[in-house]
Amino acid sequence: MFSHLRLAICIKDVNEMSNTIISVNESTLVENQKFVSDVNLLTFKRIHVQTDTAYNHRPQSGGESATQSVAIVMEHSTSRKLPLCVSVENKLCKKRTCQHLNCKKKVPY
């Protein structure tokens, strides 16, 4: 009984910590976007970005499709190479008809 209570408290703490980390990451990405925008206004140059997506399975025709992916947009206009946007997608929701608009399986930052 005691171990189940400790586990429940631990899971609650981890969930709260995860929400805090998500909030900090979102604010950091907004700060990065503002910084790059300010640099762009001062230098009158285009903002160069690169994106990459990582999947938990290599996409292949006729095979098992990826169920999780992480896509990152990085700026390449400054020497800092800051991340501007991150999208984490997860198709492991148990609801067959879920569009992942309001569930925790889709986490756009």
A tleap script that builds the chain and sets N, CA, C and O, in Angstrom:
source leaprc.protein.ff14SB
mol = sequence {
  NMET PHE SER HIE LEU ARG LEU ALA ILE CYS
  ILE LYS ASP VAL ASN GLU MET SER ASN THR
  ILE ILE SER VAL ASN GLU SER THR LEU VAL
  GLU ASN GLN LYS PHE VAL SER ASP VAL ASN
  LEU LEU THR PHE LYS ARG ILE HIE VAL GLN
  THR ASP THR ALA TYR ASN HIE ARG PRO GLN
  SER GLY GLY GLU SER ALA THR GLN SER VAL
  ALA ILE VAL MET GLU HIE SER THR SER ARG
  LYS LEU PRO LEU CYS VAL SER VAL GLU ASN
  LYS LEU CYS LYS LYS ARG THR CYS GLN HIE
  LEU ASN CYS LYS LYS LYS VAL PRO CTYR
}
set mol.1.N position { 0.824 -1.190 0.000 }
set mol.1.CA position { 0.000 0.000 0.000 }
set mol.1.C position { 0.864 1.249 0.000 }
set mol.1.O position { 0.612 2.194 -0.747 }
set mol.2.N position { 1.892 1.241 0.851 }
set mol.2.CA position { 2.768 2.408 0.952 }
set mol.2.C position { 3.505 2.658 -0.362 }
set mol.2.O position { 3.662 3.811 -0.763 }
set mol.3.N position { 3.959 1.603 -1.040 }
set mol.3.CA position { 4.698 1.770 -2.291 }
set mol.3.C position { 3.808 2.342 -3.388 }
set mol.3.O position { 4.288 3.113 -4.219 }
set mol.4.N position { 2.509 1.982 -3.412 }
set mol.4.CA position { 1.586 2.533 -4.406 }
set mol.4.C position { 1.378 4.025 -4.172 }
set mol.4.O position { 1.278 4.798 -5.125 }
set mol.5.N position { 1.313 4.425 -2.916 }
set mol.5.CA position { 1.165 5.837 -2.575 }
set mol.5.C position { 2.402 6.617 -3.002 }
set mol.5.O position { 2.289 7.698 -3.579 }
set mol.6.N position { 3.575 6.074 -2.721 }
set mol.6.CA position { 4.824 6.733 -3.138 }
set mol.6.C position { 4.893 6.850 -4.649 }
set mol.6.O position { 5.320 7.880 -5.170 }
set mol.7.N position { 4.479 5.807 -5.364 }
set mol.7.CA position { 4.490 5.834 -6.828 }
set mol.7.C position { 3.535 6.889 -7.356 }
set mol.7.O position { 3.878 7.606 -8.296 }
set mol.8.N position { 2.349 7.003 -6.781 }
set mol.8.CA position { 1.373 8.004 -7.204 }
set mol.8.C position { 1.916 9.416 -6.983 }
set mol.8.O position { 1.742 10.286 -7.838 }
set mol.9.N position { 2.565 9.647 -5.858 }
set mol.9.CA position { 3.151 10.962 -5.576 }
set mol.9.C position { 4.275 11.249 -6.565 }
set mol.9.O position { 4.395 12.369 -7.061 }
set mol.10.N position { 5.091 10.250 -6.850 }
set mol.10.CA position { 6.199 10.414 -7.789 }
set mol.10.C position { 5.674 10.750 -9.185 }
set mol.10.O position { 6.209 11.642 -9.843 }
set mol.11.N position { 4.640 10.053 -9.644 }
set mol.11.CA position { 4.066 10.325 -10.972 }
set mol.11.C position { 3.501 11.735 -11.022 }
set mol.11.O position { 3.677 12.431 -12.022 }
set mol.12.N position { 2.826 12.173 -9.961 }
set mol.12.CA position { 2.278 13.529 -9.913 }
set mol.12.C position { 3.407 14.556 -10.004 }
set mol.12.O position { 3.289 15.541 -10.733 }
set mol.13.N position { 4.500 14.332 -9.268 }
set mol.13.CA position { 5.643 15.247 -9.306 }
set mol.13.C position { 6.265 15.302 -10.697 }
set mol.13.O position { 6.613 16.380 -11.178 }
set mol.14.N position { 6.405 14.157 -11.341 }
set mol.14.CA position { 6.987 14.114 -12.686 }
set mol.14.C position { 6.087 14.848 -13.675 }
set mol.14.O position { 6.587 15.579 -14.531 }
set mol.15.N position { 4.773 14.670 -13.575 }
set mol.15.CA position { 3.848 15.370 -14.463 }
set mol.15.C position { 3.931 16.878 -14.275 }
set mol.15.O position { 3.928 17.624 -15.255 }
set mol.16.N position { 4.004 17.337 -13.023 }
set mol.16.CA position { 4.130 18.768 -12.757 }
set mol.16.C position { 5.452 19.304 -13.296 }
set mol.16.O position { 5.493 20.395 -13.866 }
set mol.17.N position { 6.527 18.550 -13.122 }
set mol.17.CA position { 7.821 18.965 -13.623 }
set mol.17.C position { 7.815 19.025 -15.153 }
set mol.17.O position { 8.398 19.937 -15.739 }
set mol.18.N position { 7.161 18.062 -15.798 }
set mol.18.CA position { 7.073 18.058 -17.261 }
set mol.18.C position { 6.351 19.295 -17.762 }
set mol.18.O position { 6.782 19.912 -18.736 }
set mol.19.N position { 5.260 19.666 -17.109 }
set mol.19.CA position { 4.530 20.871 -17.511 }
set mol.19.C position { 5.383 22.122 -17.345 }
set mol.19.O position { 5.308 23.034 -18.167 }
set mol.20.N position { 6.194 22.175 -16.293 }
set mol.20.CA position { 7.091 23.309 -16.077 }
set mol.20.C position { 8.152 23.372 -17.175 }
set mol.20.O position { 8.449 24.449 -17.692 }
set mol.21.N position { 8.715 22.238 -17.525 }
set mol.21.CA position { 9.732 22.191 -18.580 }
set mol.21.C position { 9.140 22.628 -19.917 }
set mol.21.O position { 9.781 23.368 -20.663 }
set mol.22.N position { 7.929 22.181 -20.225 }
set mol.22.CA position { 7.260 22.593 -21.472 }
set mol.22.C position { 7.082 24.103 -21.491 }
set mol.22.O position { 7.326 24.740 -22.516 }
set mol.23.N position { 6.663 24.681 -20.378 }
set mol.23.CA position { 6.467 26.128 -20.294 }
set mol.23.C position { 7.777 26.889 -20.510 }
set mol.23.O position { 7.807 27.886 -21.232 }
set mol.24.N position { 8.849 26.423 -19.890 }
set mol.24.CA position { 10.159 27.063 -20.051 }
set mol.24.C position { 10.628 26.944 -21.506 }
set mol.24.O position { 11.151 27.907 -22.068 }
set mol.25.N position { 10.446 25.780 -22.111 }
set mol.25.CA position { 10.850 25.588 -23.502 }
set mol.25.C position { 10.076 26.504 -24.435 }
set mol.25.O position { 10.659 27.093 -25.345 }
set mol.26.N position { 8.769 26.635 -24.223 }
set mol.26.CA position { 7.964 27.514 -25.063 }
set mol.26.C position { 8.447 28.959 -24.966 }
set mol.26.O position { 8.584 29.637 -25.984 }
set mol.27.N position { 8.706 29.431 -23.750 }
set mol.27.CA position { 9.158 30.811 -23.587 }
set mol.27.C position { 10.547 31.019 -24.189 }
set mol.27.O position { 10.831 32.085 -24.734 }
set mol.28.N position { 11.404 30.017 -24.096 }
set mol.28.CA position { 12.738 30.112 -24.696 }
set mol.28.C position { 12.648 30.195 -26.219 }
set mol.28.O position { 13.367 30.978 -26.840 }
set mol.29.N position { 11.775 29.395 -26.821 }
set mol.29.CA position { 11.613 29.449 -28.276 }
set mol.29.C position { 11.079 30.803 -28.721 }
set mol.29.O position { 11.502 31.319 -29.756 }
set mol.30.N position { 10.163 31.386 -27.965 }
set mol.30.CA position { 9.645 32.726 -28.291 }
set mol.30.C position { 10.764 33.751 -28.190 }
set mol.30.O position { 10.874 34.629 -29.047 }
set mol.31.N position { 11.596 33.655 -27.158 }
set mol.31.CA position { 12.741 34.570 -27.025 }
set mol.31.C position { 13.702 34.412 -28.207 }
set mol.31.O position { 14.205 35.406 -28.730 }
set mol.32.N position { 13.956 33.182 -28.627 }
set mol.32.CA position { 14.836 32.938 -29.778 }
set mol.32.C position { 14.262 33.567 -31.039 }
set mol.32.O position { 14.990 34.190 -31.812 }
set mol.33.N position { 12.958 33.406 -31.248 }
set mol.33.CA position { 12.317 33.982 -32.432 }
set mol.33.C position { 12.417 35.499 -32.414 }
set mol.33.O position { 12.668 36.117 -33.448 }
set mol.34.N position { 12.222 36.106 -31.243 }
set mol.34.CA position { 12.337 37.563 -31.130 }
set mol.34.C position { 13.765 38.021 -31.391 }
set mol.34.O position { 13.977 39.027 -32.068 }
set mol.35.N position { 14.746 37.297 -30.863 }
set mol.35.CA position { 16.144 37.655 -31.089 }
set mol.35.C position { 16.489 37.620 -32.577 }
set mol.35.O position { 17.095 38.557 -33.098 }
set mol.36.N position { 16.110 36.557 -33.250 }
set mol.36.CA position { 16.411 36.427 -34.682 }
set mol.36.C position { 15.679 37.504 -35.480 }
set mol.36.O position { 16.225 38.041 -36.444 }
set mol.37.N position { 14.453 37.820 -35.086 }
set mol.37.CA position { 13.703 38.888 -35.753 }
set mol.37.C position { 14.401 40.239 -35.576 }
set mol.37.O position { 14.494 41.021 -36.523 }
set mol.38.N position { 14.890 40.510 -34.362 }
set mol.38.CA position { 15.608 41.763 -34.105 }
set mol.38.C position { 16.891 41.842 -34.922 }
set mol.38.O position { 17.209 42.894 -35.476 }
set mol.39.N position { 17.632 40.738 -35.002 }
set mol.39.CA position { 18.850 40.697 -35.821 }
set mol.39.C position { 18.504 40.963 -37.280 }
set mol.39.O position { 19.216 41.686 -37.977 }
set mol.40.N position { 17.411 40.373 -37.730 }
set mol.40.CA position { 16.971 40.562 -39.109 }
set mol.40.C position { 16.639 42.024 -39.384 }
set mol.40.O position { 16.974 42.540 -40.451 }
set mol.41.N position { 15.985 42.700 -38.440 }
set mol.41.CA position { 15.641 44.116 -38.625 }
set mol.41.C position { 16.889 45.000 -38.672 }
set mol.41.O position { 16.925 45.999 -39.390 }
set mol.42.N position { 17.913 44.618 -37.897 }
set mol.42.CA position { 19.131 45.422 -37.856 }
set mol.42.C position { 20.028 45.196 -39.076 }
set mol.42.O position { 20.712 46.119 -39.519 }
set mol.43.N position { 20.030 43.999 -39.612 }
set mol.43.CA position { 20.954 43.684 -40.709 }
set mol.43.C position { 20.288 43.689 -42.084 }
set mol.43.O position { 20.982 43.652 -43.100 }
set mol.44.N position { 18.983 43.734 -42.133 }
set mol.44.CA position { 18.230 43.711 -43.395 }
set mol.44.C position { 18.551 42.489 -44.246 }
set mol.44.O position { 18.503 42.553 -45.475 }
set mol.45.N position { 18.875 41.387 -43.601 }
set mol.45.CA position { 19.162 40.152 -44.327 }
set mol.45.C position { 18.025 39.166 -44.132 }
set mol.45.O position { 17.250 39.269 -43.180 }
set mol.46.N position { 17.936 38.218 -45.038 }
set mol.46.CA position { 16.937 37.169 -44.905 }
set mol.46.C position { 17.316 36.237 -43.763 }
set mol.46.O position { 18.490 36.075 -43.431 }
set mol.47.N position { 16.308 35.639 -43.179 }
set mol.47.CA position { 16.544 34.648 -42.136 }
set mol.47.C position { 16.627 33.283 -42.801 }
set mol.47.O position { 15.679 32.843 -43.451 }
set mol.48.N position { 17.748 32.624 -42.639 }
set mol.48.CA position { 17.942 31.297 -43.203 }
set mol.48.C position { 17.634 30.262 -42.126 }
set mol.48.O position { 18.153 30.341 -41.013 }
set mol.49.N position { 16.796 29.301 -42.462 }
set mol.49.CA position { 16.432 28.249 -41.513 }
set mol.49.C position { 16.630 26.887 -42.150 }
set mol.49.O position { 16.611 26.739 -43.372 }
set mol.50.N position { 16.821 25.902 -41.294 }
set mol.50.CA position { 16.883 24.508 -41.725 }
set mol.50.C position { 15.977 23.704 -40.813 }
set mol.50.O position { 15.798 24.038 -39.642 }
set mol.51.N position { 15.416 22.656 -41.353 }
set mol.51.CA position { 14.555 21.795 -40.559 }
set mol.51.C position { 14.963 20.343 -40.736 }
set mol.51.O position { 15.498 19.950 -41.774 }
set mol.52.N position { 14.704 19.567 -39.717 }
set mol.52.CA position { 14.985 18.136 -39.772 }
set mol.52.C position { 13.938 17.424 -38.940 }
set mol.52.O position { 13.474 17.940 -37.923 }
set mol.53.N position { 13.574 16.240 -39.381 }
set mol.53.CA position { 12.594 15.437 -38.659 }
set mol.53.C position { 13.195 14.072 -38.358 }
set mol.53.O position { 13.785 13.435 -39.231 }
set mol.54.N position { 13.044 13.637 -37.136 }
set mol.54.CA position { 13.510 12.318 -36.726 }
set mol.54.C position { 12.292 11.450 -36.408 }
set mol.54.O position { 11.355 11.894 -35.744 }
set mol.55.N position { 12.320 10.223 -36.886 }
set mol.55.CA position { 11.227 9.280 -36.659 }
set mol.55.C position { 11.715 8.124 -35.796 }
set mol.55.O position { 12.910 7.830 -35.755 }
set mol.56.N position { 10.778 7.469 -35.104 }
set mol.56.CA position { 11.188 6.315 -34.321 }
set mol.56.C position { 11.389 5.091 -35.217 }
set mol.56.O position { 12.058 4.140 -34.813 }
set mol.57.N position { 10.824 5.101 -36.422 }
set mol.57.CA position { 11.066 4.064 -37.424 }
set mol.57.C position { 11.404 4.767 -38.735 }
set mol.57.O position { 10.843 5.819 -39.040 }
set mol.58.N position { 12.293 4.206 -39.489 }
set mol.58.CA position { 12.636 4.783 -40.787 }
set mol.58.C position { 11.424 4.661 -41.713 }
set mol.58.O position { 10.909 3.559 -41.902 }
set mol.59.N position { 10.953 5.786 -42.301 }
set mol.59.CA position { 9.813 5.700 -43.208 }
set mol.59.C position { 10.149 4.825 -44.418 }
set mol.59.O position { 11.170 5.035 -45.073 }
set mol.60.N position { 9.304 3.861 -44.708 }
set mol.60.CA position { 9.525 2.991 -45.856 }
set mol.60.C position { 8.180 2.531 -46.389 }
set mol.60.O position { 7.233 2.330 -45.628 }
set mol.61.N position { 8.105 2.371 -47.675 }
set mol.61.CA position { 6.849 1.959 -48.278 }
set mol.61.C position { 6.606 0.480 -48.007 }
set mol.61.O position { 7.520 -0.339 -48.088 }
set mol.62.N position { 5.358 0.154 -47.684 }
set mol.62.CA position { 4.993 -1.228 -47.440 }
set mol.62.C position { 5.411 -1.765 -46.096 }
set mol.62.O position { 5.127 -2.921 -45.782 }
set mol.63.N position { 6.081 -0.958 -45.292 }
set mol.63.CA position { 6.553 -1.434 -43.992 }
set mol.63.C position { 5.822 -0.741 -42.864 }
set mol.63.O position { 4.809 -0.073 -43.073 }
set mol.64.N position { 6.344 -0.907 -41.686 }
set mol.64.CA position { 5.748 -0.273 -40.511 }
set mol.64.C position { 5.990 1.225 -40.560 }
set mol.64.O position { 7.122 1.673 -40.743 }
set mol.65.N position { 4.935 1.990 -40.396 }
set mol.65.CA position { 5.098 3.438 -40.446 }
set mol.65.C position { 5.529 3.974 -39.079 }
set mol.65.O position { 5.362 3.314 -38.054 }
set mol.66.N position { 6.075 5.162 -39.091 }
set mol.66.CA position { 6.539 5.780 -37.853 }
set mol.66.C position { 5.351 6.163 -36.986 }
set mol.66.O position { 4.326 6.610 -37.500 }
set mol.67.N position { 5.479 5.993 -35.697 }
set mol.67.CA position { 4.419 6.373 -34.776 }
set mol.67.C position { 4.786 7.604 -33.956 }
set mol.67.O position { 3.920 8.211 -33.327 }
set mol.68.N position { 6.058 7.972 -33.959 }
set mol.68.CA position { 6.502 9.149 -33.222 }
set mol.68.C position { 7.498 9.924 -34.080 }
set mol.68.O position { 8.302 9.333 -34.801 }
set mol.69.N position { 7.438 11.257 -33.997 }
set mol.69.CA position { 8.395 12.077 -34.740 }
set mol.69.C position { 8.683 13.353 -33.968 }
set mol.69.O position { 7.872 13.825 -33.172 }
set mol.70.N position { 9.867 13.895 -34.231 }
set mol.70.CA position { 10.288 15.171 -33.669 }
set mol.70.C position { 10.830 16.004 -34.824 }
set mol.70.O position { 11.757 15.582 -35.515 }
set mol.71.N position { 10.255 17.186 -35.035 }
set mol.71.CA position { 10.714 18.095 -36.087 }
set mol.71.C position { 11.220 19.377 -35.439 }
set mol.71.O position { 10.571 19.941 -34.558 }
set mol.72.N position { 12.388 19.831 -35.889 }
set mol.72.CA position { 13.017 21.022 -35.313 }
set mol.72.C position { 13.354 21.989 -36.439 }
set mol.72.O position { 13.860 21.585 -37.486 }
set mol.73.N position { 13.069 23.275 -36.215 }
set mol.73.CA position { 13.460 24.337 -37.143 }
set mol.73.C position { 14.552 25.143 -36.459 }
set mol.73.O position { 14.348 25.674 -35.367 }
set mol.74.N position { 15.724 25.236 -37.108 }
set mol.74.CA position { 16.869 25.969 -36.568 }
set mol.74.C position { 17.201 27.136 -37.493 }
set mol.74.O position { 17.125 27.016 -38.716 }
set mol.75.N position { 17.566 28.257 -36.896 }
set mol.75.CA position { 17.980 29.397 -37.727 }
set mol.75.C position { 19.474 29.284 -38.017 }
set mol.75.O position { 20.247 28.791 -37.195 }
set mol.76.N position { 19.861 29.746 -39.193 }
set mol.76.CA position { 21.267 29.735 -39.594 }
set mol.76.C position { 21.723 31.117 -40.045 }
set mol.76.O position { 22.648 31.244 -40.848 }
set mol.77.N position { 21.065 32.154 -39.521 }
set mol.77.CA position { 21.441 33.525 -39.862 }
set mol.77.C position { 22.439 34.098 -38.872 }
set mol.77.O position { 23.170 35.029 -39.210 }
set mol.78.N position { 22.487 33.573 -37.671 }
set mol.78.CA position { 23.426 34.053 -36.660 }
set mol.78.C position { 24.401 32.936 -36.322 }
set mol.78.O position { 24.227 31.794 -36.748 }
set mol.79.N position { 25.410 33.270 -35.564 }
set mol.79.CA position { 26.389 32.246 -35.161 }
set mol.79.C position { 25.849 31.343 -34.053 }
set mol.79.O position { 26.451 30.314 -33.747 }
set mol.80.N position { 24.730 31.715 -33.455 }
set mol.80.CA position { 24.168 30.931 -32.343 }
set mol.80.C position { 23.430 29.678 -32.801 }
set mol.80.O position { 23.356 28.706 -32.049 }
set mol.81.N position { 22.879 29.676 -34.023 }
set mol.81.CA position { 22.117 28.528 -34.561 }
set mol.81.C position { 21.011 28.110 -33.582 }
set mol.81.O position { 20.974 26.970 -33.118 }
set mol.82.N position { 20.115 29.053 -33.280 }
set mol.82.CA position { 19.080 28.847 -32.272 }
set mol.82.C position { 17.912 28.024 -32.804 }
set mol.82.O position { 17.548 28.151 -33.973 }
set mol.83.N position { 17.322 27.180 -31.957 }
set mol.83.CA position { 16.081 26.499 -32.358 }
set mol.83.C position { 14.929 27.502 -32.316 }
set mol.83.O position { 14.804 28.264 -31.356 }
set mol.84.N position { 14.093 27.506 -33.348 }
set mol.84.CA position { 12.966 28.431 -33.415 }
set mol.84.C position { 11.626 27.748 -33.174 }
set mol.84.O position { 10.683 28.374 -32.690 }
set mol.85.N position { 11.545 26.485 -33.505 }
set mol.85.CA position { 10.277 25.778 -33.381 }
set mol.85.C position { 10.556 24.281 -33.236 }
set mol.85.O position { 11.468 23.749 -33.868 }
set mol.86.N position { 9.776 23.620 -32.412 }
set mol.86.CA position { 9.892 22.176 -32.210 }
set mol.86.C position { 8.483 21.589 -32.224 }
set mol.86.O position { 7.569 22.137 -31.607 }
set mol.87.N position { 8.315 20.486 -32.924 }
set mol.87.CA position { 7.030 19.795 -32.933 }
set mol.87.C position { 7.260 18.327 -32.616 }
set mol.87.O position { 8.059 17.657 -33.271 }
set mol.88.N position { 6.555 17.834 -31.609 }
set mol.88.CA position { 6.633 16.432 -31.218 }
set mol.88.C position { 5.276 15.810 -31.524 }
set mol.88.O position { 4.258 16.249 -30.989 }
set mol.89.N position { 5.254 14.795 -32.378 }
set mol.89.CA position { 4.006 14.140 -32.766 }
set mol.89.C position { 4.049 12.687 -32.325 }
set mol.89.O position { 5.093 12.039 -32.381 }
set mol.90.N position { 2.904 12.186 -31.888 }
set mol.90.CA position { 2.822 10.831 -31.370 }
set mol.90.C position { 1.489 10.229 -31.790 }
set mol.90.O position { 0.434 10.768 -31.455 }
set mol.91.N position { 1.522 9.119 -32.521 }
set mol.91.CA position { 0.296 8.461 -32.960 }
set mol.91.C position { -0.038 7.258 -32.087 }
set mol.91.O position { -0.670 6.311 -32.555 }
set mol.92.N position { 0.370 7.286 -30.848 }
set mol.92.CA position { 0.137 6.155 -29.955 }
set mol.92.C position { -1.087 6.355 -29.061 }
set mol.92.O position { -1.218 5.685 -28.037 }
set mol.93.N position { -1.967 7.254 -29.431 }
set mol.93.CA position { -3.181 7.481 -28.669 }
set mol.93.C position { -4.077 6.245 -28.769 }
set mol.93.O position { -4.209 5.651 -29.839 }
set mol.94.N position { -4.685 5.868 -27.655 }
set mol.94.CA position { -5.510 4.655 -27.635 }
set mol.94.C position { -6.856 4.857 -28.315 }
set mol.94.O position { -7.504 3.882 -28.696 }
set mol.95.N position { -7.290 6.110 -28.474 }
set mol.95.CA position { -8.569 6.376 -29.119 }
set mol.95.C position { -8.393 6.292 -30.631 }
set mol.95.O position { -7.584 7.027 -31.197 }
set mol.96.N position { -9.125 5.423 -31.282 }
set mol.96.CA position { -8.965 5.219 -32.727 }
set mol.96.C position { -9.365 6.443 -33.546 }
set mol.96.O position { -8.776 6.692 -34.598 }
set mol.97.N position { -10.352 7.210 -33.089 }
set mol.97.CA position { -10.852 8.337 -33.870 }
set mol.97.C position { -10.329 9.679 -33.375 }
set mol.97.O position { -10.815 10.719 -33.820 }
set mol.98.N position { -9.367 9.689 -32.480 }
set mol.98.CA position { -8.831 10.930 -31.927 }
set mol.98.C position { -8.030 11.688 -32.985 }
set mol.98.O position { -7.195 11.108 -33.679 }
set mol.99.N position { -8.291 12.973 -33.099 }
set mol.99.CA position { -7.535 13.834 -34.022 }
set mol.99.C position { -6.345 14.498 -33.322 }
set mol.99.O position { -5.617 15.270 -33.947 }
set mol.100.N position { -6.142 14.209 -32.041 }
set mol.100.CA position { -5.022 14.710 -31.233 }
set mol.100.C position { -5.010 16.231 -31.116 }
set mol.100.O position { -3.948 16.834 -30.960 }
set mol.101.N position { -6.191 16.856 -31.192 }
set mol.101.CA position { -6.247 18.309 -31.054 }
set mol.101.C position { -6.217 18.736 -29.586 }
set mol.101.O position { -5.651 19.776 -29.249 }
set mol.102.N position { -6.825 17.934 -28.719 }
set mol.102.CA position { -6.902 18.308 -27.308 }
set mol.102.C position { -6.310 17.262 -26.378 }
set mol.102.O position { -6.487 17.355 -25.164 }
set mol.103.N position { -5.617 16.279 -26.910 }
set mol.103.CA position { -5.029 15.269 -26.031 }
set mol.103.C position { -3.528 15.508 -25.904 }
set mol.103.O position { -2.959 16.301 -26.654 }
set mol.104.N position { -2.892 14.831 -24.968 }
set mol.104.CA position { -1.476 15.039 -24.679 }
set mol.104.C position { -0.548 14.323 -25.661 }
set mol.104.O position { 0.670 14.370 -25.485 }
set mol.105.N position { -1.082 13.665 -26.685 }
set mol.105.CA position { -0.248 12.914 -27.614 }
set mol.105.C position { 0.401 13.803 -28.659 }
set mol.105.O position { 1.323 13.370 -29.351 }
set mol.106.N position { -0.065 15.047 -28.786 }
set mol.106.CA position { 0.498 15.986 -29.748 }
set mol.106.C position { 1.019 17.184 -28.987 }
set mol.106.O position { 0.254 17.848 -28.287 }
set mol.107.N position { 2.306 17.476 -29.107 }
set mol.107.CA position { 2.902 18.554 -28.325 }
set mol.107.C position { 3.625 19.526 -29.255 }
set mol.107.O position { 4.832 19.383 -29.455 }
set mol.108.N position { 2.930 20.506 -29.828 }
set mol.108.CA position { 3.647 21.518 -30.615 }
set mol.108.C position { 4.179 22.607 -29.702 }
set mol.108.O position { 3.449 23.077 -28.829 }
set mol.109.N position { 5.425 23.023 -29.873 }
set mol.109.CA position { 6.016 24.090 -29.068 }
set mol.109.C position { 6.088 25.341 -29.889 }
set mol.109.O position { 6.557 26.371 -29.404 }
savepdb mol mol.pdb
quit
